[in-house]
Each structure stands twice: as structure tokens, then as C-alpha cells.
Amino acid sequence: MAGVDVEKAGGVDVDAHERDRIDVGWEVASCPADAHASPRGGELPEREALERLDELEWLPAAVPGTAAAAMRRAGRWREGEPHDFDAEDWWFRTTFDAAKADAGEQVVLAIGGIATRSEVFLNRSKVLKSESMFESHRIDVGHLLRETNELVIRCHALRPLLKQRRKPRARWRTKLVDGGLRFHRTMLLGRAPGFAPGPAAVGPWRPIEVVRKRIVTVESLKLRATVDGADGREEMSDGDGLLCAEVLLQPLDGAPIESVELHLSGPSGAHSASLALSAADASCVRADGALRVPAVALWWPHTHGQPDLHYVRLHIGVGGRTVEADAGRVGFRTLAPGADPDHEVAVDGLQLHVNGVSIFARGAVWVTPDPIGLAPDRESLRAALQRAVDAGMNMLRIPGTAAYESTEFHELCDELGLLLWQDFMFANLDYPIADENFRATVEAEARAQLAELCRHPSLAVLCGNSEIEQQVGMLGLDPALGRGGLFGELLPRLIAQARSNAIYVPSAPCGGALPFRPGEGIANYYGVGGYRRPIEDARRSEVKFAAECLAFSNVPDEAGVRAVLPDDSSAVVIDQPAWKAGVPRDAGADWDFEDVRDHYLKLLFDVDPDELRSVDPERYLELSRAVTGEVMAAVLGEWRRERSPCGGALLLWMSDLAPGAGWGIVDRSGAPKPAYHHVRRALSPVAVWMVDEGLGGIRVHVANDRQTPLTARLRVSLYRNGEQRVGEAIEQVELPSRSAHDWDVESLLGHFVDVGWAYRFGPPGQDVVVASLERDVGLAEGGEAPADARSGAGRIISQAFHFPAGRPLRQESAGDVSLEATVREARDGVSRVAIASRRLAYGVRLHVPGLRAEDDAFSVEPGGERVVTLRPPERMSLLEQAGAAPVGHVSAINLAGRAAIASGRK
């Protein structure tokens, strides 16, 4: 065990307490579900079952972790192989040293969570029986401890329990998962045929610790940071912060609690206040009060400002001593579902206002970086969340099919400025809330989660469930049947008691006469995507807020393909089982999401996917990598328009659950897919994009979400034959902070040129339209652009391309395109590569082993240049970074072959 000098409990680190994590020496073994059956019926006595454990085959295990992670580490199971981890009993055991509790000391066994139905034995005494994966436990074990202790955990086989008939009967059924799961509080991911078939989560997936408490314990702490006098709808520059605290304390050695002071420090200075004391019960003291912070620094989503946080500490006077407790960090911000006080989420969707500013909420459905072991370290979490920040995302959703996240996750969201949409862990099923035991379990789960969640400024939305109202409505039943006492009464009441100002949504989707109609309330939008609608459907559907959207089988780069098919990447053309295992499908459907991608490949690129896959599989993969990102970027641009009714969109998913072409825009290894870069450019806080309005021409849009005004130059250039410039307009742009504007291209040009080739009076006058948002360095005489206006070197802020006559797919030789790539700088493993092209280079990719490009899958305008930074992976050592050479190639969709990156290393 690794000892530390603080105790983490209820969000509070108490000085003079000690915490020892039990994280070494663990073993795991499995046995048939009926191995403990007694010849006389029922189970063997527990002591007899424990004595027979040495008969099992034990393997090393990591805790926190799962049975699947241990089996993979031991080489007994490979990711993608079928294995029913719910069919067996799983045992975990270890030994640890810990002395009995001293006088005035309390020793607690803190268990973060065990999946799913489990029992815990300490020195052969049963100390816990749990029926929920989502429940944490604190058990007083001071009297049971010895010098050396044995800890054993049994996780019961879930499969036999799912087969048991239980009441009440379900009022509706789903194909998503086994209906018996509605009685068990466990994760559905890993048990959902089609998109998440395995492995099922089994085992102690959260940390286990021995906590030694001395002097005083913080039994509970509620902190509520508000901005005084603000209603969340009017834009704020500053205001007074109000930090309200309610603390429940228990002295351990009989000494009285004499005082409690609340201290805050950070960007708003240092402030303190004394809390009032009162007796809570015979053993506990309550301290409550508030602290005012004049002109408080506000917490913002990172796209719109600084996510300022303040440190909070408690100074507890007890028996003449002062004990300090670290209560973490808080952020001050206001939140409203819309600009109008009468805004109804069920009708108007979400138009989030943070600190009075309208926020286009964009992001993805979260997938943990460790979907097998469910125990990512802080470094992995930070890297995964940073990828979301780098993609211009400002919101993540934890879906009801998954599991609640760790405290570290929420602290990082606070720090990085990411809003959180948090589902409670319910999806699709008819949960037996009328059962008293089930209701008590759910209520305890919700109270515990709210106690953790509500102190984080990142929390924006609390959602009762995923797709239950949709499930009911699509079966022809009244959608209100899916709301009932759990999502219509119990959860809203508990949220109100927790005094959370997060917005409550009973289900996603919800709203309107039918909850799956996208024009009202909250939508799960798959019109573009699963339902293969044209891109225009994104506007026609009038989506108000997409809690899930744009699911595609996104193809990873070459390394991601080799991770699945190391011997022959062309095997994707023959429905190779290992490849298909990573492609999502709806349960019971005779198609999968590769079929969806192929539909748009034909629609946008006018190619026959089946023929291309069979005659040129590498070209098929190249175009497939491009098409999903382009479709997503087009839809996101449509919804991000200033006049769009859409308040936000969350992609399904951020990253893949398994290697291959899953829904994620990040692959299983953590590497961004080409689609990621298309999304990143579409969601950047400062961005330019174009929308083809048909006979209404092409409109160019610019957004400035930053807290500082934007002074830049908007340049729109028209090219014929991919090279000849036939028109250009330049506009000085001055956008206020957190604003957007759009222009008609032909109004900028000053004359009609049928820029979108909508009227088709003849051949297109231009086949490439480029909109560039550039740093303003002044205009040349007569308003002409400087000679290097298209160089792009350190000048381009954002750039967008439109192809009125179709995408340029014809492959030209390197000499014709004149595509060149040169290393400008290489230092400490980081390289800068300049890519220049005489003609249009469409869909440029960088292929540099060992390095990741900060931008990829972009285009270079005729005569232009782009400079891209390449960095080593997050976990590469400094020695490896120093030796990483920027050697590789660049490719383009309209280039035959590849061009080598020329060395210009300095």
C-alpha cells in the first residue's frame, strides 16, 4: 500500500488523516456460476466457499480494474474475442498490512464501487453485500484488522440472475439489451449487442482504500457558488460571488468543535468567513454560512473565456487545535436554458446561456480512455479531455448506458472549461421503481452522485435517462409512460434538494407530441447519418438541440487499420470479421454503419463504393476517411449559423470502444481520426465556413466566441480549373467578443457570378471557392491583397473550401499539382512542416511515423501554403522525443502517389 497523509471523503481532504490505497498484490480467479451450490440445495456456507478458493486458478489482477482487463493482461483473452464475463463467478483477493484502530481513531474500508452483485470478506468475515455497480461504501473495520489482513471480493455471475423471472413485468421491451438488466444497477455498455457487445464490466472498478480518521471527520460538505443578483440571462462583466457552505462534522476524541472558518483564494483574492455552529444530532455538529466575494472572477467554458477556479479550505477549531481541510475548487457562473424566462426545454430545446452569454454547446458523447478496465489514470484522462478542448468542443455527455465518472474527471472538466451533460445511468428499459428495495438503491445512488456533481461549475445538464421516452413512443405507446415516478418525480425532487442549478432534462430525446421528432425539445438526430437523409435535412428538421447526432463508421488512419488487420489492410473489402467487429450496428438490423458511410460516399463523391472497394481498397479507405468528416463539418456549420434555431450538438461518440471504424472521431489508441480534424475546424472558437443557399447564393460565416474582439481580414477567392484565380474580395472584419456574422459572397465581390453554380446558365465560372480568415496586417495600395496573401505562413486563422462543380477527385501527378512539403523547424521532437501547392491540393494528409499532426485532412488553395505542427504522442519519453525524426510523406485525394517531406531541419 502507498501511504498518504490526507483522507478524501465527500470532496474533502482532511489534514492529519491517512489514506492507504490497496492496489498491489491482487489476484483474480473465476469459477462456474454453480460451483458453490450445496448438495442439500442453496449455496455452500460462506466459510466453506472461502476455504476452497485455493483450488481455483489465480491470475495477477489490477485494482481498480475488471476481470476482462486481468484476462487480457494474462493473455487469456484478446479484445474483440467473444467471452461472456457475466456467465461466471469472479473472485478477487489480496493481503495488506494495517493495524487496529487506536483510541479515538476510526478506521474505514472505503470501496469506490464493485460491478455488479458482490460480497466483500475481510479476514473471512463478510463486511459488505452490494447489488449496485454505482454504489460506494464506507465500512468501519477497526475491530477486524490484524497485522496482516486478507481481503476477498466475490462478484456473482449475472447471466443466471438475468434468466430469473421477476415482477413487475415490463410494460415495454427493447432490443438494445437483455430486458433482465432493468433489475440490476450495472453498466449497459459491454452488454449491448450491435454497438457494445463486450466485455461486460465485472470487478472492483473503483479504488479500495483503508482510511484512518483522527480528531474530526467531515461527514458531508455542500458548497454552492452563485453570482449574487444574476439570473443567468443577462451578460455579466463582473458581480459579487456568494459561496454558501453547509458542513456536517463529527469529533472523534470527545473534544468539542469550537469554530469553523471558510477560506477562499484564487483569481479574486483571498476571503474568509466564520460559519455558524449548531447541533445536528447527538454526535455531529453542523456548520453553515456564506462568504461574499466582491467582483468575482467568473468560470467560463474555454471557448468563451477563462474557466477561473477558486480554492476552498476549512479551518476547524477542535479541542484547542486547528485542523485544516481542503475542499477542492469551485467556480462562479450563472446558467440558464435560454434567453427568455419562459423558455421551455420541452419545446424550445436548449439555448444555453452561461454568465448571460448564449453558448453554442458542441461536443461529443464521452467514452472513457479505458473501456476495458474502467480505471484510466489522471494522465490518460487529461489527454483525452484535452483532445476535446483542442477540437473546439465545450461540452461532453456521459450517457445513461455507461457509468458515472471519477472525481478526477470532473475536476479536469472544471479546469479545462468543459461543460458536462450528465445522464443518470438509465436507458431504454422499464425500471421497477415501485419495488421498495430498488427505489431505495436508486435514491441512495442519486443522492451520492448529486453530492459529487453539484459542486462542479462544469455541470450544466442533468438528464434522467437515455432514450426511454423514445423507446416507449416508437412502440406506439404514450411517451409519458416512460417518465413516471422515477424521471418525473423522484429525480427532480432529489435535484431540487441538492440545490443544483443544473438544467434537468427527463429523457433524451424528449419534447413534443412524439419525443423523437427533432423540431421540438431535445433530439437524438440521425437524419443525416443512420437514416441516410441528404445534408439539407439538417436544416429542414429544425433541430433545437441534438443530445446525440451524426453517427458514422469513421475510418481510422493507417495505423488504426493495421491495429485490426496487421497483415492485410485490404481485407476490409471482404467483410473480414475482425474489421466488422469494430463497426457499430443497430441490434436486429441487416445493415451496419459502414453501409451508412457508403451511402454518403456515393452521394457526395459520386463513386460506386462496392466497385471501388473491390478494385482499389486503399482508395476506398482514403475517400471513406474524408467523407464522414466532411458531412459532419457541413451539418455542424449549418447548425452553428447565427440564424439557426439549433443551440448545440453532441456527436456520437468522442472515441471508439473497440479498435476499428467505430462511431468515435478518436480511435481506440487515442489517435485522432481524419474526421476529427474536419470537426475541429468546424467547431473552432474562431472559425470561417460557407453554406450553400442554392439560388440564394453562398454565404460565408465567421464566428468569434472568444472574450476579446476579433480584428481580421476576410478574403474570398474564386478559382477556375483548380488553379486560375478569377475573382477575389477582401473585407476588413471587426467582430465583437462572443459574436458571429455572415456575408453573401457575391455582395462581397460586388457583382453576380453564380458563385454556387445554382442557375447553371453555362459551365461553372469557378470550381473552387476559398474563404480565408486571416490575421490583419494591413492592405496594399488600392485595397489589393499583399503578394503573400495566399502563403498562409503564420497568417491563416481559419479557412474553408467549397466546390460548386463537385469535389476534385481526379488524381494528378505530383509535377502537375506541384505539392511540396518541407520541414521548417525540428526541435525537441516537435516539427513544423510547410505544405505548398501551385494547384489546389484537396484532402492533404501527413504520414509521419511516430508523430501526430495538429492539423490534417485539409486543403491547400492554389498558390497557397499551410504550416502544420507535428508532435510526439503524449506518453513518449523525452529521449524518444529528441530522437523522433520528421521523416515521412504527404498525400492528397487529387494527387497520384505521395510526395516526400524534404528535410530543412535546423
Secondary structure, 3 states (H helix, E strand, C coil): CEEEEEEEECCEEEEEEEEEECCCCCEEEEEECCCCECCCCCECCHHHHHHCHHHCCCEECCCCCCHHHHHHHCCCCCCCCCCCHHHEEEEEEEEEECCCCCCCEEEEEEECCCECCEEEEECCEEEEEECECCCCEEEECCCCCCCEEEEEEEECCCHHHHHCCCCCCCCCCCCCCCHHHHHCECCCCCCECCCECCCCCCECCCCEEEEEEECEEEEEEEEEEEECCCCCCCCCCCCCEEEEEEEEEEECCCCCEEEEEEEEECCCCCEEEECEEEECCCCCEEEEEEEEECCCCCECCCCCCCECCEEEEEEEEECCEEEEEEEEEECCCCEECCCCCCCCHHHHCCCCEECCEECCEEEEECCCCCCCCCCCCHHHHHHHHHHHHHCCCCEEEECCCCCCCCHHHHHHHHHHCCEEEEECCCECCCCCCCCHHHHHHHHHHHHHHHHHHCCCCCEEEEECCECHHHHHHHCCCCHHHHCHHHHHHHHHHHHHHCCCCCEEECCECECCCCCCCCCCCEEEECCCCCCCCCCCHHHHCCCCCEEEECCCCCCCCHHHHHHHCCCCHHHHHHCCHHHHCCCCCCCCCCCCHHHHHHHHHHHHHCCCHHHHHHHCHHHHHHHHHHHHHHHHHHHHHHHHCCCCCCCEEEECCCECCCCCCCCCCECCCCCECHHHHHHHHHHCCEEEEEEECHHHCEEEEEEECCCCCEEEEEEEEEEECCCEEEEEEEEEEEECCCEEEEEEHHHHHCCCCCCCCCCCCCCCCCCEEEEEEEECCCCCHHHCCCCCCCCCCCCEEEEEEECCCCCCCCCECHHHHCEEEEEEEEECCEEEEEEEECCCEEEEEEECCCCEECCCCEEECCCEEEEEEEECCCCCCHHHHHHCCCCCEEECCCECCCEEEECCCC
